[in-house]
Amino acid sequence: MAARPPFSWREQLHGLIVGTAAGLGVGLLLALGNPPGERWISVVFGAFVGFWISIVSRSLGRLLHAWLEPLTGARRTLATIALFFVSGPVAWTLTTILINALFGLRLPVFSPTSLISVGITVALAIVIGLAFVSFERMQARLAASVARLKDIELAERELQLARDLQSRLLPPPEIAGKGYRVAARNLAARVVAGDFYDVFRLTDGAVGLTVADVAGKGMAASLIMASAKARLPLLAAERPAEETLRELNRALAAELSSREFVALAFVRYDPERGTATLVNAGLPDPYLIRAGEPPLPLAVPGPRLPLGARREVSYESLEISLQPGDRILMLTDGLAEAPTANGEPLGYSALADLMASGPNATPLAWIDALLDRIRAATQASLEDDWTALLLERTAAGNS
């Protein structure tokens, strides 16, 4: 059985004011047809009728709360109107008795001549009931709107928290060391990006570089990103590149749901030898950028399933020998899939042409210029996140 709602003096007072005011209005209208000396009776009678309609209907509503509460829609409206309909004759009877007692009148409680007045009282009760239903619906809509606003505010706070977390986890856009320079940009289509990148030194002197695209948005994606980012340097410390991704995939597959995964490309770069070992789990092919030559896609052999999609995946690696000045561009699919003016994706062929058309600048300036050219060739707003990371081999001793 549904519990009765808590008693509220404020609601009771509001109902009394509405009911009394409505009855007073009807009494004033009826008084116009009465002799001048009897008009006050109609006014007082109407006010008392409205008062009692409010009292009786609310009392019945509390008594029948367990029956009324489960009703919704038209059934609840009809039940409420029926409740007020019943309160009409009761209010008429109580008012007649009270008026007679207060003013020494002898108004008949029920008689053939009073049936019209009873009918007017019932009609008044129904009107008040309709007003009550309208007010109840308005309150429900207002409560729903407030709840939606709170949900939106909570979601915005969560997104901002996720973006702050993500910003703290990303390394600076420019990093340099002996034998290499790295630059990266991460542009979010919304408040929180599903992409991330990372650069870290390993104990054997190698440098780990990764670009990833986490399925989903918001706080959940940020937590997955944080988990993958924290694990990768630890796993890469004592393992070759392909085994690093195999172990990371096993760990994520045990944690993520069927709709969660991470597309990720990882490079283990040896600055002394100038070799880059590439493993790819679901991201677009990175590109080798070499002066005087068109950009060359670096296709890794073997399976390319995103991390977490299946527990056991035998990732393979591709080793690239870099000369001083050679660069490797790692990127997410948001750049190639950015829609052009006609709504079609930019495509990888056009993206490669834009890579080749830029001047030879510093890594960060080169990436910024590439992103500007992509923006000029596509629609203004980002439909997906854009992330690009550029590794350049520098001459020995230079950084």
C-alpha positions as CSV (number, residue, x, y, z in Angstrom):
1,M,0.0,0.0,0.0
2,A,1.3,3.4,-0.9
3,A,2.1,5.7,2.0
4,R,0.1,8.8,2.4
5,P,1.9,12.0,1.3
6,P,3.2,14.2,4.2
7,F,0.7,16.8,5.4
8,S,1.6,20.3,4.1
9,W,0.0,23.4,5.6
10,R,1.2,25.4,2.6
11,E,-0.6,23.1,0.1
12,Q,-3.7,23.1,2.3
13,L,-3.8,26.8,2.5
14,H,-3.2,27.1,-1.2
15,G,-6.2,24.7,-1.9
16,L,-8.4,26.6,0.5
17,I,-7.6,30.0,-1.1
18,V,-8.2,28.6,-4.6
19,G,-11.5,26.9,-3.6
20,T,-12.8,29.8,-1.6
21,A,-11.9,32.3,-4.4
22,A,-13.7,30.1,-7.0
23,G,-16.8,29.8,-4.8
24,L,-16.8,33.5,-4.1
25,G,-16.6,34.3,-7.8
26,V,-19.6,32.0,-8.5
27,G,-21.5,33.5,-5.6
28,L,-21.0,37.0,-6.9
29,L,-22.4,36.0,-10.3
30,L,-25.4,34.3,-8.7
31,A,-26.0,37.3,-6.5
32,L,-26.7,39.5,-9.5
33,G,-30.0,37.7,-10.0
34,N,-31.1,38.0,-6.3
35,P,-33.0,40.9,-4.7
36,P,-30.6,43.5,-3.2
37,G,-31.3,42.4,0.4
38,E,-30.5,38.7,-0.3
39,R,-27.3,39.1,-2.5
40,W,-25.0,38.7,0.5
41,I,-26.4,35.2,1.1
42,S,-25.3,34.0,-2.4
43,V,-21.8,35.6,-1.9
44,V,-21.3,34.0,1.6
45,F,-22.8,30.7,0.4
46,G,-20.6,30.5,-2.6
47,A,-17.4,31.3,-0.5
48,F,-18.3,28.6,2.0
49,V,-19.1,26.1,-0.7
50,G,-15.7,26.6,-2.3
51,F,-14.1,26.3,1.1
52,W,-15.8,23.0,1.9
53,I,-15.2,21.6,-1.6
54,S,-11.4,22.1,-1.0
55,I,-11.6,20.6,2.5
56,V,-13.7,17.6,1.5
57,S,-11.9,16.8,-1.7
58,R,-8.5,17.0,0.0
59,S,-9.7,14.8,2.8
60,L,-11.1,12.2,0.4
61,G,-7.9,12.4,-1.6
62,R,-5.8,11.5,1.5
63,L,-8.2,8.7,2.5
64,L,-8.1,7.2,-1.0
65,H,-4.4,7.9,-1.7
66,A,-3.5,4.2,-1.9
67,W,-6.1,3.8,-4.7
68,L,-5.3,7.1,-6.6
69,E,-1.5,6.9,-6.5
70,P,-1.0,4.1,-9.0
71,L,-3.3,5.8,-11.6
72,T,-1.8,7.8,-14.4
73,G,-2.9,9.8,-17.4
74,A,-6.6,9.9,-18.2
75,R,-7.5,7.5,-15.4
76,R,-6.0,9.7,-12.8
77,T,-7.8,12.7,-14.3
78,L,-11.1,11.0,-14.3
79,A,-10.6,9.7,-10.7
80,T,-9.8,13.2,-9.5
81,I,-12.8,14.7,-11.2
82,A,-15.0,12.0,-9.7
83,L,-13.6,12.8,-6.3
84,F,-14.5,16.5,-6.7
85,F,-17.9,15.5,-8.1
86,V,-18.6,13.6,-4.8
87,S,-17.3,16.6,-2.8
88,G,-19.9,18.9,-4.3
89,P,-23.1,17.6,-2.6
90,V,-21.2,17.1,0.7
91,A,-19.9,20.7,0.5
92,W,-23.5,21.9,-0.3
93,T,-24.9,20.1,2.8
94,L,-22.2,21.3,5.2
95,T,-22.5,24.9,3.9
96,T,-26.3,24.9,4.3
97,I,-26.1,23.6,7.8
98,L,-23.4,26.2,8.7
99,I,-25.2,29.1,7.1
100,N,-28.4,28.2,8.9
101,A,-26.5,27.9,12.2
102,L,-24.6,31.2,11.8
103,F,-27.3,33.4,10.5
104,G,-30.5,31.8,11.8
105,L,-31.8,31.0,8.3
106,R,-33.9,28.1,7.3
107,L,-32.4,27.2,4.0
108,P,-33.5,23.6,3.0
109,V,-30.7,21.2,2.8
110,F,-32.3,19.2,0.0
111,S,-35.6,20.2,-1.7
112,P,-36.9,20.4,-5.3
113,T,-36.1,24.2,-5.3
114,S,-32.5,23.5,-4.2
115,L,-31.6,21.0,-6.9
116,I,-30.5,23.8,-9.3
117,S,-28.1,25.2,-6.6
118,V,-26.8,21.7,-5.9
119,G,-26.2,21.2,-9.6
120,I,-24.3,24.5,-9.7
121,T,-22.3,23.4,-6.6
122,V,-21.4,20.1,-8.4
123,A,-20.4,22.0,-11.5
124,L,-18.2,24.3,-9.4
125,A,-16.6,21.3,-7.7
126,I,-15.8,19.9,-11.2
127,V,-14.3,23.2,-12.3
128,I,-12.1,23.3,-9.2
129,G,-11.1,19.7,-9.8
130,L,-10.1,20.5,-13.3
131,A,-8.1,23.5,-12.0
132,F,-6.5,21.2,-9.5
133,V,-5.6,18.6,-12.2
134,S,-4.1,21.4,-14.4
135,F,-2.1,22.7,-11.4
136,E,-0.9,19.1,-10.6
137,R,0.3,18.6,-14.2
138,M,2.0,21.9,-14.2
139,Q,3.8,21.0,-11.0
140,A,4.8,17.6,-12.5
141,R,6.2,19.3,-15.7
142,L,8.0,21.8,-13.6
143,A,9.5,19.1,-11.4
144,A,10.6,17.1,-14.5
145,S,12.2,20.3,-16.0
146,V,14.1,20.9,-12.8
147,A,15.2,17.3,-12.8
148,R,16.4,17.6,-16.4
149,L,18.3,20.8,-15.7
150,K,20.0,19.1,-12.7
151,D,20.9,16.1,-14.9
152,I,22.3,18.5,-17.6
153,E,24.3,20.4,-15.0
154,L,25.6,17.1,-13.5
155,A,26.6,15.9,-17.0
156,E,28.4,19.2,-17.8
157,R,30.3,19.0,-14.5
158,E,31.3,15.4,-15.3
159,L,32.4,16.4,-18.8
160,Q,34.5,19.2,-17.5
161,L,36.0,16.9,-14.8
162,A,36.8,14.4,-17.5
163,R,38.4,17.1,-19.7
164,D,40.5,18.3,-16.8
165,L,41.6,14.8,-16.1
166,Q,42.5,14.2,-19.7
167,S,44.4,17.5,-20.0
168,R,46.5,16.5,-17.0
169,L,47.3,13.1,-18.5
170,L,48.5,14.4,-21.9
171,P,52.2,15.3,-22.2
172,P,53.2,18.7,-23.5
173,P,52.8,19.3,-27.3
174,E,56.6,19.4,-27.9
175,I,59.2,17.0,-26.5
176,A,62.8,16.6,-27.5
177,G,65.8,14.4,-26.6
178,K,69.0,13.2,-27.9
179,G,68.4,12.0,-31.5
180,Y,64.6,12.9,-31.7
181,R,61.9,15.5,-31.6
182,V,58.2,14.9,-31.0
183,A,55.2,17.1,-31.5
184,A,51.5,16.3,-31.0
185,R,48.1,17.9,-31.1
186,N,44.8,16.7,-29.6
187,L,41.7,18.5,-30.7
188,A,38.4,17.5,-29.2
189,A,35.2,17.5,-31.2
190,R,33.3,18.0,-27.9
191,V,34.3,18.9,-24.3
192,V,36.0,15.5,-23.9
193,A,38.1,13.8,-26.5
194,G,38.1,10.1,-27.0
195,D,41.6,10.3,-28.4
196,F,44.9,10.6,-26.5
197,Y,48.6,10.4,-27.1
198,D,51.6,9.8,-24.9
199,V,55.4,9.9,-25.1
200,F,57.6,8.2,-22.4
201,R,61.3,7.2,-21.9
202,L,62.1,3.5,-21.3
203,T,64.9,2.2,-19.1
204,D,67.0,0.9,-22.0
205,G,67.1,4.4,-23.6
206,A,64.2,3.8,-26.1
207,V,61.3,6.1,-26.4
208,G,57.7,4.9,-26.4
209,L,55.1,6.8,-28.5
210,T,51.4,6.1,-28.7
211,V,48.3,7.5,-30.3
212,A,44.9,6.0,-29.3
213,D,41.2,6.4,-29.9
214,V,39.0,5.2,-27.0
215,A,35.4,4.1,-27.8
216,G,32.9,6.4,-26.2
217,K,33.0,9.8,-24.6
218,G,32.9,11.4,-21.2
219,M,34.2,10.2,-17.9
220,A,34.0,6.5,-18.8
221,A,36.3,7.1,-21.8
222,S,38.7,9.1,-19.7
223,L,39.0,6.3,-17.2
224,I,39.7,3.8,-19.9
225,M,42.3,6.2,-21.3
226,A,43.9,6.6,-17.9
227,S,44.1,2.9,-17.4
228,A,45.6,2.2,-20.9
229,K,48.1,5.1,-20.5
230,A,49.2,4.0,-17.1
231,R,49.8,0.4,-18.1
232,L,51.6,0.9,-21.4
233,P,55.0,2.2,-20.1
234,L,55.1,-0.5,-17.5
235,L,54.4,-3.3,-20.0
236,A,56.8,-1.8,-22.6
237,A,59.7,-1.6,-20.2
238,E,60.7,-5.2,-20.6
239,R,59.0,-6.3,-23.7
240,P,59.3,-5.9,-27.5
241,A,56.6,-3.7,-29.1
242,E,54.3,-6.5,-30.3
243,E,54.4,-8.3,-27.0
244,T,53.6,-5.1,-25.2
245,L,50.3,-4.7,-27.1
246,R,49.4,-8.4,-26.6
247,E,49.7,-8.0,-22.8
248,L,47.9,-4.7,-22.8
249,N,45.1,-6.2,-24.9
250,R,44.7,-9.1,-22.4
251,A,44.5,-6.7,-19.5
252,L,41.9,-4.4,-21.2
253,A,39.8,-7.4,-22.5
254,A,39.4,-8.6,-18.9
255,E,38.1,-5.2,-17.8
256,L,36.1,-3.7,-20.7
257,S,32.6,-4.4,-21.7
258,S,31.7,-5.7,-25.2
259,R,31.1,-2.2,-26.5
260,E,34.3,-0.8,-25.1
261,F,37.7,-0.9,-26.9
262,V,40.8,1.1,-27.6
263,A,42.2,1.6,-31.1
264,L,45.9,2.2,-30.5
265,A,49.2,2.5,-32.4
266,F,52.5,2.1,-30.6
267,V,56.1,2.9,-31.6
268,R,59.2,1.8,-29.8
269,Y,61.9,4.2,-31.1
270,D,65.6,3.6,-30.5
271,P,67.4,7.0,-30.8
272,E,70.9,5.4,-31.0
273,R,70.1,3.1,-34.0
274,G,67.4,5.3,-35.5
275,T,64.9,2.4,-35.7
276,A,61.2,2.6,-35.0
277,T,59.3,-0.6,-34.3
278,L,55.6,-0.1,-35.0
279,V,52.6,-2.1,-33.8
280,N,49.0,-1.2,-34.8
281,A,45.8,-2.2,-33.1
282,G,43.0,-0.6,-35.1
283,L,44.3,2.9,-36.0
284,P,44.9,4.2,-39.5
285,D,48.4,3.4,-41.0
286,P,51.0,5.8,-39.8
287,Y,53.0,7.6,-42.5
288,L,56.7,7.9,-43.2
289,I,57.4,11.5,-44.2
290,R,60.7,11.7,-46.0
291,A,62.0,14.8,-47.9
292,G,61.5,14.6,-51.6
293,E,59.2,11.6,-51.5
294,P,55.5,11.2,-51.2
295,P,54.1,10.2,-47.7
296,L,54.4,6.4,-47.4
297,P,51.7,4.5,-45.4
298,L,53.3,2.0,-42.9
299,A,51.1,-1.1,-43.0
300,V,51.8,-3.5,-40.1
301,P,51.3,-7.1,-41.0
302,G,49.0,-9.4,-39.0
303,P,45.7,-8.8,-37.2
304,R,44.7,-5.2,-36.4
305,L,41.9,-5.6,-33.9
306,P,41.4,-2.8,-31.4
307,L,42.6,-3.6,-27.8
308,G,39.9,-5.2,-25.7
309,A,37.9,-6.5,-28.6
310,R,39.2,-10.1,-28.1
311,R,41.3,-11.6,-25.4
312,E,44.0,-13.2,-27.5
313,V,45.3,-11.3,-30.5
314,S,48.8,-12.1,-32.1
315,Y,49.9,-8.6,-32.9
316,E,52.9,-8.3,-35.2
317,S,55.4,-5.4,-35.7
318,L,57.1,-3.5,-38.5
319,E,60.5,-2.1,-38.1
320,I,61.5,1.1,-39.9
321,S,65.0,2.5,-40.3
322,L,65.0,6.3,-40.1
323,Q,67.6,8.7,-41.5
324,P,68.1,12.1,-39.9
325,G,65.2,14.3,-40.9
326,D,62.8,11.4,-41.5
327,R,59.5,11.6,-39.7
328,I,56.7,9.2,-38.7
329,L,53.2,10.7,-38.5
330,M,50.7,8.8,-36.2
331,L,47.1,9.9,-36.4
332,T,43.5,8.9,-35.5
333,D,40.8,8.4,-38.1
334,G,39.0,11.7,-37.4
335,L,41.4,13.6,-39.8
336,A,40.7,11.4,-42.8
337,E,37.0,11.0,-42.0
338,A,36.4,14.8,-41.6
339,P,33.5,15.7,-43.9
340,T,34.1,18.0,-46.8
341,A,31.7,20.6,-48.1
342,N,29.6,18.0,-50.0
343,G,29.4,15.8,-46.9
344,E,31.8,13.2,-48.2
345,P,34.8,12.1,-46.0
346,L,38.1,13.8,-46.9
347,G,39.7,10.4,-47.4
348,Y,43.3,9.1,-47.0
349,S,44.4,9.9,-50.5
350,A,43.5,13.6,-50.1
351,L,45.0,13.6,-46.6
352,A,48.3,12.3,-48.0
353,D,48.3,15.0,-50.6
354,L,47.9,17.6,-47.9
355,M,50.8,16.1,-46.0
356,A,53.0,16.4,-49.1
357,S,52.0,20.0,-49.9
358,G,53.3,21.6,-46.7
359,P,56.7,23.2,-46.2
360,N,59.5,21.5,-44.2
361,A,59.0,23.2,-40.8
362,T,59.6,22.2,-37.2
363,P,57.5,19.2,-36.1
364,L,54.9,21.3,-34.2
365,A,54.7,23.9,-36.9
366,W,54.3,21.2,-39.5
367,I,51.4,19.5,-37.6
368,D,49.7,22.9,-37.1
369,A,50.0,23.7,-40.8
370,L,48.6,20.3,-41.7
371,L,45.6,20.7,-39.4
372,D,45.0,24.2,-40.9
373,R,45.0,22.7,-44.4
374,I,42.6,19.9,-43.3
375,R,40.3,22.5,-41.8
376,A,40.3,24.5,-45.0
377,A,39.4,21.4,-47.0
378,T,36.6,20.2,-44.7
379,Q,33.6,21.6,-42.8
380,A,34.3,24.1,-40.0
381,S,33.1,22.0,-37.0
382,L,34.8,18.8,-35.9
383,E,32.6,15.7,-36.2
384,D,35.2,13.6,-34.5
385,D,38.4,14.1,-32.5
386,W,41.6,14.9,-34.3
387,T,44.9,13.6,-32.9
388,A,48.3,13.7,-34.6
389,L,51.8,12.9,-33.4
390,L,55.0,13.5,-35.3
391,L,58.3,11.8,-34.5
392,E,61.4,13.2,-36.2
393,R,64.8,11.6,-36.1
394,T,67.5,14.3,-35.5
395,A,71.2,14.0,-36.1
396,A,73.2,12.4,-33.3
397,G,73.7,14.8,-30.4
398,N,71.0,17.1,-31.7
399,S,67.6,17.7,-30.1
